[in-house]
């Protein structure tokens, strides 16, 4: 290391400008510039003055032979990230208002800190905001439950099982229909996902006018690229350009909803039916990159990288812990456990608990159990009841789904049912739009009011807005299992061409029929 390099490092580590450094030594800024570029050397008296000021020896300054300076430069420098470049899903302090709403709905008493959460959330993304966010995370971890909170929502499997209600017995699985049902479940999920993927992120105030303008309201078909023109593209805030359209695709495009079904199949293939939450976490690190994961899944993935293991990976700085991410991951556990909702829910718990808690976990258990039940019956009410039987009757999710079922039985109209959901949860906030409970309510309502009709039901799920691709996929998966592949009209399946594109390493593009055949092997 040259003298000039050493002088530059000492000065910059002290956050001192060349002008200030020159003033300190009684020389011009140009002299300092020449020293640091090694075009001239400081005189001896200046070297002594530099050594004294920075408390190092002349040997260290001239010959770089004193370990004190190198150790100081190595260990005392404070390294900080560029906080403004950290993605929002990976920054706890960027989601403090979501944390506050999540925590209060879980029943935590944070009233005294409401203004603090709001104030810190408004700060620019920097070191101070990060540290204050850490303090508030500690506050959440230490918070007490609000007095009189009426829900009991555990996050361990044993406690969940202790709070279940019995469900009616299912008829036996008709093995002669199983191949059709499994292929129907796969294809139903993919068709429902494609239907909603085109408008994922749109809100009702634009979705409904758009559907009416394109003569697709009430919704009855895919949204097509041919529906668009320049006037429509400019009229709406929602970006219709760059979306996937059924008349412009070659197979199902990559989507996290379909990736997770393939991933679950790969987990069973590698670890068997006795896989553990830790096994799932390892597969996540192996099969996809970070950007393939969203919200709670992104947080969990980053926690795995930092060394956190399940279940801590679900709770450490995870404000999205009850969002829909787990609910879209449980289908395969229903596929491979036809007629056994309890085992399907057990596997779903193992998967969900790596990234979610409470109702986030229950959402995946609920869906997996419904799909397992749908292998035995196409009675929608019984299917939903079997799903509810696997989650705590003391939970918010159980109460919400029960409300939908009661409303249907008491003659509440389809329009009023969906309005009640949107009144209860705000689709215009990310929390309401993406939380497990409203989306599970939409799934249940679409199954009930769709009366078992595949096309009508998936359209209803998408037309409700909220998480359109997730809800369309889940409804399609359940009805595809309940009624088999022959119940899905060609208008839905033809654009898919039996082809599924994934972002999973080592899988890429795959045939849906091959995935269905592999599912049958996992059942046996």
C-alpha positions as CSV (number, residue, x, y, z in Angstrom):
1,X,0.0,0.0,0.0
2,X,1.4,3.4,-1.0
3,X,1.7,6.4,1.3
4,X,-0.9,8.1,-0.9
5,X,-3.4,5.2,-0.6
6,X,-2.9,5.2,3.2
7,X,-3.5,8.9,3.5
8,X,-6.6,8.6,1.4
9,X,-7.9,5.8,3.5
10,X,-7.3,7.6,6.8
11,X,-9.0,10.7,5.6
12,X,-12.1,9.0,4.1
13,X,-12.5,6.8,7.1
14,X,-12.6,9.9,9.2
15,X,-15.3,11.4,6.9
16,X,-13.0,14.3,6.2
17,X,-13.0,16.3,3.0
18,X,-9.7,17.1,1.2
19,X,-10.3,20.7,2.0
20,X,-10.7,20.1,5.7
21,X,-7.7,17.8,5.7
22,X,-5.6,20.4,3.9
23,X,-6.7,23.1,6.4
24,X,-5.7,20.8,9.3
25,X,-2.2,20.4,7.9
26,X,-1.7,24.0,6.6
27,X,-1.4,23.0,3.0
28,X,-3.5,23.5,-0.2
29,X,-6.2,21.0,-1.3
30,X,-4.1,20.5,-4.4
31,X,-1.2,19.2,-2.3
32,X,-3.5,16.7,-0.6
33,X,-4.8,15.6,-4.0
34,X,-1.2,15.1,-5.3
35,X,-0.3,13.0,-2.2
36,X,-3.3,10.7,-2.6
37,X,-2.6,10.3,-6.3
38,X,1.0,9.5,-5.5
39,X,2.3,12.3,-7.8
40,X,4.1,13.8,-4.8
41,X,5.0,12.9,-1.2
42,X,4.2,14.8,2.1
43,X,7.2,16.4,3.7
44,X,8.5,14.8,6.9
45,X,6.9,17.3,9.2
46,X,3.6,16.7,7.5
47,X,4.0,12.9,7.8
48,X,4.6,13.3,11.6
49,X,1.6,15.6,11.9
50,X,-0.6,13.0,10.1
51,X,0.7,10.1,12.2
52,X,0.0,12.1,15.5
53,X,-3.5,13.2,14.4
54,X,-4.6,9.6,13.5
55,X,-2.6,8.0,16.4
56,X,-0.5,5.7,14.3
57,X,3.2,5.2,14.0
58,X,5.3,6.5,11.2
59,X,6.1,2.9,10.3
60,X,2.4,2.3,9.7
61,X,2.0,5.4,7.6
62,X,5.2,5.0,5.5
63,X,5.8,1.3,5.4
64,X,2.4,-0.1,6.3
65,X,4.0,-2.3,8.9
66,X,2.0,-1.5,12.0
67,X,-0.9,-3.9,12.5
68,X,-2.8,-1.3,14.6
69,X,-3.9,0.6,11.6
70,X,-4.9,-2.3,9.4
71,X,-6.9,-3.9,12.3
72,X,-8.6,-0.6,12.9
73,X,-9.5,-0.1,9.3
74,X,-10.7,-3.7,9.0
75,X,-12.9,-3.9,12.1
76,X,-13.9,-0.4,13.1
77,X,-15.5,0.6,9.8
78,X,-19.3,0.5,10.0
79,X,-20.9,-1.3,7.0
80,X,-24.4,-0.4,6.1
81,X,-26.7,-1.4,3.3
82,X,-28.4,1.0,1.0
83,X,-31.8,0.8,2.7
84,X,-33.6,2.4,-0.2
85,X,-32.6,-0.6,-2.3
86,X,-34.0,-3.3,0.0
87,X,-37.3,-4.7,-1.5
88,X,-40.3,-3.8,0.6
89,X,-41.2,-7.5,1.4
90,X,-37.7,-7.9,2.9
91,X,-37.8,-4.9,5.1
92,X,-39.8,-5.3,8.3
93,X,-39.7,-1.5,9.0
94,X,-41.3,-0.9,5.7
95,X,-44.4,-2.8,6.8
96,X,-45.1,-1.5,10.3
97,X,-48.7,-0.5,9.6
98,X,-49.3,-4.1,8.2
99,X,-47.7,-5.4,11.4
100,X,-49.9,-3.3,13.6
101,X,-53.1,-4.4,11.8
102,X,-52.0,-8.0,11.8
103,X,-51.2,-7.9,15.5
104,X,-54.3,-6.2,16.6
105,X,-56.5,-8.7,14.6
106,X,-54.6,-11.5,16.3
107,X,-55.8,-9.9,19.6
108,X,-52.5,-8.3,20.7
109,X,-52.9,-5.1,22.8
110,X,-50.8,-2.5,21.0
111,X,-53.1,0.5,21.5
112,X,-50.5,2.4,23.5
113,X,-48.1,2.1,20.5
114,X,-50.5,3.0,17.7
115,X,-49.0,6.5,17.1
116,X,-45.5,5.1,17.3
117,X,-46.1,2.6,14.6
118,X,-47.6,5.3,12.4
119,X,-44.8,7.8,13.0
120,X,-42.0,5.3,12.4
121,X,-43.7,4.0,9.2
122,X,-43.5,7.5,7.7
123,X,-39.7,7.8,8.2
124,X,-37.4,7.4,5.1
125,X,-35.8,3.9,4.8
126,X,-32.6,4.3,6.7
127,X,-30.7,3.0,9.7
128,X,-32.8,4.8,12.2
129,X,-36.0,3.4,10.8
130,X,-34.6,-0.1,10.8
131,X,-33.5,0.2,14.4
132,X,-36.9,1.6,15.5
133,X,-38.6,-1.2,13.6
134,X,-36.5,-3.7,15.6
135,X,-37.7,-2.1,18.8
136,X,-41.3,-2.4,17.7
137,X,-40.8,-6.0,16.7
138,X,-39.7,-6.6,20.3
139,X,-42.8,-4.8,21.5
140,X,-45.0,-7.1,19.4
141,X,-43.3,-10.2,20.8
142,X,-43.9,-9.1,24.3
143,X,-47.5,-7.8,23.8
144,X,-50.3,-9.2,25.9
145,X,-53.6,-10.4,24.5
146,X,-56.4,-7.9,24.6
147,X,-58.8,-8.5,27.5
148,X,-62.0,-10.2,26.2
149,X,-60.5,-11.3,22.9
150,X,-62.9,-14.1,21.8
151,X,-60.8,-16.3,19.5
152,X,-58.4,-19.1,20.4
153,X,-55.9,-19.6,17.6
154,X,-53.0,-21.9,18.2
155,X,-50.2,-22.6,15.7
156,X,-49.1,-26.1,16.8
157,X,-50.7,-29.2,15.2
158,X,-51.6,-30.8,18.6
159,X,-53.4,-27.7,19.8
160,X,-55.2,-27.3,16.5
161,X,-56.4,-30.9,16.6
162,X,-57.8,-30.4,20.1
163,X,-60.0,-27.6,18.8
164,X,-61.6,-29.4,15.9
165,X,-65.3,-30.4,15.5
166,X,-66.4,-33.7,13.9
167,X,-67.6,-33.9,10.4
168,X,-69.9,-36.3,8.6
169,X,-68.5,-39.5,7.2
170,X,-67.5,-39.5,3.5
171,X,-68.5,-42.1,1.0
172,X,-65.6,-44.3,-0.3
173,X,-63.4,-43.2,-3.1
174,X,-64.5,-44.6,-6.5
175,X,-61.1,-45.8,-7.7
176,X,-62.4,-46.1,-11.3
177,X,-62.9,-42.3,-11.3
178,X,-59.7,-41.4,-9.5
179,X,-57.6,-40.8,-12.6
180,X,-60.2,-38.5,-14.1
181,X,-60.4,-36.6,-10.8
182,X,-56.7,-36.2,-10.3
183,X,-56.2,-34.9,-13.9
184,X,-59.3,-32.7,-13.4
185,X,-57.8,-31.2,-10.2
186,X,-54.6,-30.3,-11.9
187,X,-56.2,-28.9,-14.9
188,X,-58.9,-27.2,-12.9
189,X,-56.3,-25.4,-10.8
190,X,-54.4,-24.3,-13.9
191,X,-57.5,-23.0,-15.8
192,X,-58.8,-21.1,-12.8
193,X,-55.3,-19.6,-12.3
194,X,-55.0,-18.5,-15.9
195,X,-58.5,-16.9,-15.7
196,X,-57.5,-14.8,-12.7
197,X,-53.8,-14.2,-13.7
198,X,-54.8,-11.9,-16.5
199,X,-56.2,-9.4,-14.0
200,X,-54.2,-10.2,-10.9
201,X,-54.0,-6.9,-8.9
202,X,-57.0,-5.2,-10.4
203,X,-59.7,-3.8,-8.0
204,X,-63.5,-4.0,-8.4
205,X,-63.9,-0.4,-9.4
206,X,-62.0,-1.1,-12.6
207,X,-62.7,-4.9,-13.1
208,X,-66.4,-4.7,-13.3
209,X,-66.6,-1.7,-15.8
210,X,-63.9,-3.5,-17.9
211,X,-65.9,-6.7,-17.9
212,X,-69.1,-4.9,-18.9
213,X,-67.3,-3.0,-21.6
214,X,-65.9,-6.2,-23.1
215,X,-69.3,-8.0,-22.9
216,X,-68.0,-10.5,-20.3
217,X,-70.2,-9.6,-17.3
218,X,-71.2,-11.6,-15.5
219,X,-68.0,-13.3,-16.3
220,X,-68.3,-16.4,-18.4
221,X,-65.0,-16.8,-20.3
222,X,-61.3,-16.0,-20.4
223,X,-60.3,-12.3,-20.8
224,X,-58.7,-12.2,-24.3
225,X,-56.1,-10.0,-25.9
226,X,-58.6,-9.3,-28.6
227,X,-60.8,-7.6,-26.0
228,X,-58.3,-4.8,-25.8
229,X,-57.9,-1.7,-27.9
230,X,-56.0,1.5,-27.4
231,X,-59.0,3.3,-25.8
232,X,-59.3,0.6,-23.2
233,X,-55.6,0.5,-22.4
234,X,-55.6,4.3,-21.8
235,X,-58.9,4.4,-19.9
236,X,-57.9,2.2,-16.9
237,X,-55.2,2.7,-14.3
238,X,-54.7,-1.1,-14.3
239,X,-51.9,-2.1,-16.8
240,X,-53.4,-4.5,-19.3
241,X,-50.3,-4.5,-21.4
242,X,-47.8,-7.3,-20.8
243,X,-50.4,-9.6,-19.3
244,X,-51.0,-13.2,-20.3
245,X,-54.1,-13.8,-22.4
246,X,-55.7,-17.1,-23.3
247,X,-55.5,-16.3,-27.0
248,X,-51.8,-15.4,-26.9
249,X,-50.2,-18.2,-24.8
250,X,-48.5,-21.6,-25.5
251,X,-49.4,-23.4,-22.3
252,X,-49.9,-22.1,-18.8
253,X,-47.4,-19.3,-18.0
254,X,-45.2,-19.4,-14.9
255,X,-47.2,-18.6,-11.8
256,X,-46.5,-19.2,-8.1
257,X,-49.9,-20.8,-7.6
258,X,-48.9,-23.6,-10.0
259,X,-45.3,-23.7,-9.0
260,X,-46.2,-24.7,-5.5
261,X,-48.2,-27.7,-6.7
262,X,-45.2,-29.0,-8.6
263,X,-42.9,-28.2,-5.7
264,X,-45.1,-30.2,-3.3
265,X,-44.9,-33.1,-5.7
266,X,-41.1,-32.8,-5.7
267,X,-41.1,-32.7,-1.9
268,X,-43.0,-36.0,-1.8
269,X,-40.8,-37.5,-4.4
270,X,-37.7,-36.7,-2.5
271,X,-38.7,-37.1,1.2
272,X,-41.8,-39.2,1.0
273,X,-45.1,-38.7,2.9
274,X,-43.3,-38.3,6.2
275,X,-41.5,-35.1,5.1
276,X,-40.9,-32.5,7.8
277,X,-41.2,-28.7,7.8
278,X,-37.4,-28.5,7.8
279,X,-37.4,-30.7,4.6
280,X,-39.8,-28.2,3.0
281,X,-37.5,-25.3,3.9
282,X,-34.5,-27.0,2.3
283,X,-36.5,-27.7,-0.9
284,X,-37.4,-24.0,-1.1
285,X,-33.8,-23.0,-1.0
286,X,-32.9,-25.6,-3.6
287,X,-35.7,-25.3,-6.2
288,X,-36.3,-21.6,-6.7
289,X,-34.6,-18.2,-6.4
290,X,-35.6,-15.6,-3.9
291,X,-37.7,-13.6,-6.4
292,X,-40.1,-16.5,-6.9
293,X,-41.4,-16.0,-3.4
294,X,-43.8,-13.3,-2.3
295,X,-44.8,-11.6,1.1
296,X,-44.7,-14.3,3.9
297,X,-42.8,-16.7,1.6
298,X,-40.2,-14.1,0.8
299,X,-39.7,-13.4,4.5
300,X,-39.4,-17.1,5.3
301,X,-37.0,-17.7,2.5
302,X,-34.7,-14.9,3.7
303,X,-35.0,-16.3,7.3
304,X,-33.9,-19.7,6.0
305,X,-30.8,-18.0,4.5
306,X,-30.1,-16.3,7.8
307,X,-30.3,-19.6,9.7
308,X,-33.8,-19.5,11.1
309,X,-35.6,-22.9,11.0
310,X,-39.3,-23.6,11.2
311,X,-41.4,-22.5,13.0
312,X,-39.3,-19.5,13.9
313,X,-38.9,-18.8,10.2
314,X,-42.6,-18.0,10.1
315,X,-42.6,-15.6,13.0
316,X,-39.3,-13.6,12.8
317,X,-40.2,-10.2,11.5
318,X,-43.0,-11.6,9.3
319,X,-45.9,-9.1,9.1
320,X,-47.5,-11.3,6.4
321,X,-47.9,-14.3,8.6
322,X,-51.6,-14.7,8.0
323,X,-51.7,-13.8,4.3
324,X,-52.8,-16.1,1.5
325,X,-49.5,-17.6,0.6
326,X,-49.9,-20.9,2.5
327,X,-53.5,-21.3,1.3
328,X,-52.3,-21.6,-2.3
329,X,-49.8,-24.3,-1.4
330,X,-52.0,-27.1,0.0
331,X,-53.6,-28.6,-3.1
332,X,-51.2,-31.4,-3.7
333,X,-51.6,-32.8,-0.1
334,X,-55.3,-33.1,-0.9
335,X,-54.5,-34.8,-4.3
336,X,-52.5,-37.6,-2.7
337,X,-54.9,-38.2,0.2
338,X,-58.2,-38.8,-1.5
339,X,-60.9,-39.5,1.2
340,X,-58.5,-38.7,4.0
341,X,-59.0,-34.9,4.9
342,X,-57.2,-35.3,8.2
343,X,-54.0,-36.6,6.7
344,X,-54.2,-34.0,3.9
345,X,-54.5,-31.3,6.6
346,X,-51.6,-32.7,8.6
347,X,-49.3,-32.5,5.5
348,X,-50.6,-29.0,4.8
349,X,-49.7,-28.0,8.4
350,X,-46.1,-29.2,7.9
351,X,-45.9,-27.1,4.8
352,X,-47.7,-24.0,6.1
353,X,-45.9,-23.8,9.4
354,X,-42.6,-22.8,7.8
355,X,-44.0,-19.4,6.8
356,X,-47.3,-18.8,8.5
357,X,-49.1,-18.9,11.9
358,X,-52.7,-19.2,13.0
359,X,-55.2,-18.5,10.2
360,X,-52.4,-18.5,7.7
361,X,-51.8,-22.2,8.6
362,X,-55.5,-22.9,8.8
363,X,-56.1,-21.7,5.3
364,X,-53.8,-24.3,3.8
365,X,-55.3,-27.0,6.0
366,X,-58.8,-26.0,5.1
367,X,-58.1,-26.2,1.3
368,X,-56.1,-29.4,1.4
369,X,-58.9,-31.1,3.5
370,X,-61.6,-29.9,1.1
371,X,-59.7,-31.3,-1.9
372,X,-59.3,-34.7,-0.2
373,X,-63.0,-34.7,0.5
374,X,-63.8,-33.7,-3.0
375,X,-62.3,-37.0,-4.2
376,X,-65.3,-38.7,-2.5
377,X,-68.2,-36.3,-3.1
378,X,-69.3,-33.4,-5.3
379,X,-71.6,-32.1,-2.5
380,X,-70.2,-28.6,-2.0
381,X,-71.7,-28.2,1.4
382,X,-70.1,-31.4,2.6
383,X,-66.8,-30.5,1.0
384,X,-66.6,-27.2,2.9
385,X,-67.7,-28.8,6.1
386,X,-64.9,-31.4,5.8
387,X,-62.5,-28.5,5.4
388,X,-63.8,-26.7,8.4
389,X,-63.5,-29.9,10.5
390,X,-59.7,-29.7,10.3
391,X,-59.3,-26.2,11.7
392,X,-60.1,-24.7,15.1
393,X,-63.7,-23.9,15.6
394,X,-62.5,-21.1,17.8
395,X,-60.7,-19.3,15.0
396,X,-61.6,-16.2,12.9
397,X,-61.4,-18.3,9.7
398,X,-63.9,-20.9,11.0
399,X,-66.3,-18.1,12.0
400,X,-65.9,-16.3,8.6
401,X,-66.6,-19.4,6.5
402,X,-69.5,-20.4,8.8
403,X,-71.0,-16.9,8.1
404,X,-70.8,-17.5,4.4
405,X,-72.4,-20.9,4.7
406,X,-75.2,-19.6,7.0
407,X,-75.9,-16.7,4.7
408,X,-76.2,-19.1,1.7
409,X,-78.6,-21.4,3.7
410,X,-80.7,-18.4,4.8
411,X,-81.2,-17.1,1.3
412,X,-78.7,-14.2,1.1
413,X,-78.2,-13.4,-2.5
414,X,-74.9,-13.9,-4.3
415,X,-74.5,-10.2,-4.7
416,X,-75.1,-9.4,-1.1
417,X,-72.8,-12.2,0.0
418,X,-69.8,-10.8,-1.9
419,X,-70.7,-7.3,-0.9
420,X,-70.5,-8.4,2.8
421,X,-67.0,-9.8,2.1
422,X,-65.8,-6.6,0.5
423,X,-67.4,-4.5,3.3
424,X,-65.6,-6.7,5.9
425,X,-62.2,-6.6,4.2
426,X,-60.9,-3.7,2.2
427,X,-59.6,-5.0,-1.1
428,X,-58.0,-1.6,-1.8
429,X,-55.5,-2.2,1.0
430,X,-52.8,-4.8,0.5
431,X,-53.7,-6.4,3.9
432,X,-57.4,-6.9,3.0
433,X,-56.6,-7.9,-0.6
434,X,-54.1,-10.6,0.3
435,X,-55.2,-11.9,3.7
436,X,-56.2,-15.5,4.0
437,X,-59.7,-15.0,5.5
438,X,-61.4,-12.8,2.8
439,X,-60.0,-15.0,0.0
440,X,-61.1,-18.2,1.7
441,X,-64.5,-16.6,2.1
442,X,-64.6,-15.9,-1.7
443,X,-63.6,-19.5,-2.4
444,X,-66.4,-20.9,-0.2
445,X,-69.0,-18.5,-1.6
446,X,-68.0,-19.3,-5.2
447,X,-68.4,-23.0,-4.6
448,X,-71.8,-22.5,-3.0
449,X,-73.3,-20.0,-5.3
450,X,-71.7,-21.6,-8.4
451,X,-73.6,-24.8,-7.5
452,X,-70.9,-27.1,-8.7
453,X,-70.6,-25.6,-12.2
454,X,-66.9,-25.3,-13.0
455,X,-67.0,-22.3,-15.3
456,X,-69.5,-20.4,-13.3
457,X,-67.6,-20.9,-10.1
458,X,-64.2,-20.0,-11.2
459,X,-65.6,-16.9,-12.9
460,X,-67.4,-15.9,-9.7
461,X,-64.1,-16.3,-7.8
462,X,-62.2,-14.0,-10.2
463,X,-65.0,-11.5,-10.7
464,X,-65.0,-10.9,-6.9
465,X,-61.5,-9.3,-7.3
466,X,-59.2,-9.6,-4.3
467,X,-56.5,-12.3,-5.2
468,X,-58.0,-13.3,-8.5
469,X,-55.5,-15.9,-9.7
470,X,-55.3,-17.6,-6.3
471,X,-59.0,-17.9,-5.8
472,X,-59.7,-19.0,-9.3
473,X,-57.1,-21.7,-9.0
474,X,-58.3,-23.0,-5.7
475,X,-62.0,-23.2,-6.8
476,X,-60.9,-24.9,-10.0
477,X,-58.8,-27.4,-8.1
478,X,-61.6,-28.4,-5.8
479,X,-64.3,-28.7,-8.5
480,X,-61.9,-30.5,-10.9
481,X,-61.3,-33.1,-8.2
482,X,-65.0,-33.3,-7.3
483,X,-66.3,-33.7,-10.9
484,X,-63.3,-34.9,-12.9
485,X,-61.7,-33.8,-16.1
486,X,-64.8,-34.3,-18.2
487,X,-66.6,-31.6,-16.2
488,X,-64.2,-28.9,-17.6
489,X,-65.2,-27.7,-21.0
490,X,-62.7,-27.5,-23.8
491,X,-63.0,-23.7,-23.9
492,X,-61.1,-23.7,-20.6
493,X,-58.5,-26.4,-21.4
494,X,-57.7,-25.8,-25.1
495,X,-55.4,-22.8,-24.5
496,X,-53.4,-24.8,-22.0
497,X,-52.3,-27.5,-24.5
498,X,-51.5,-29.9,-21.6
499,X,-48.4,-27.7,-20.9
500,X,-47.3,-26.1,-17.7
501,X,-44.4,-23.7,-17.5
502,X,-42.6,-23.4,-14.1
503,X,-39.7,-21.5,-12.7
504,X,-38.6,-24.5,-10.7
505,X,-35.0,-25.4,-11.2
506,X,-34.6,-28.7,-13.0
507,X,-38.3,-28.8,-14.0
508,X,-38.9,-25.9,-16.4
509,X,-41.8,-26.9,-18.7
510,X,-43.7,-30.0,-18.0
511,X,-46.8,-31.9,-19.2
512,X,-49.8,-31.7,-16.9
513,X,-50.8,-35.2,-17.8
514,X,-47.4,-36.5,-16.6
515,X,-47.8,-34.6,-13.3
516,X,-51.2,-36.3,-12.9
517,X,-49.7,-39.7,-13.5
518,X,-47.0,-39.1,-10.9
519,X,-49.7,-38.0,-8.5
520,X,-51.4,-41.4,-8.9
521,X,-48.1,-43.1,-8.0
522,X,-47.9,-41.0,-4.8
523,X,-51.4,-42.1,-3.9
524,X,-50.6,-45.7,-4.3
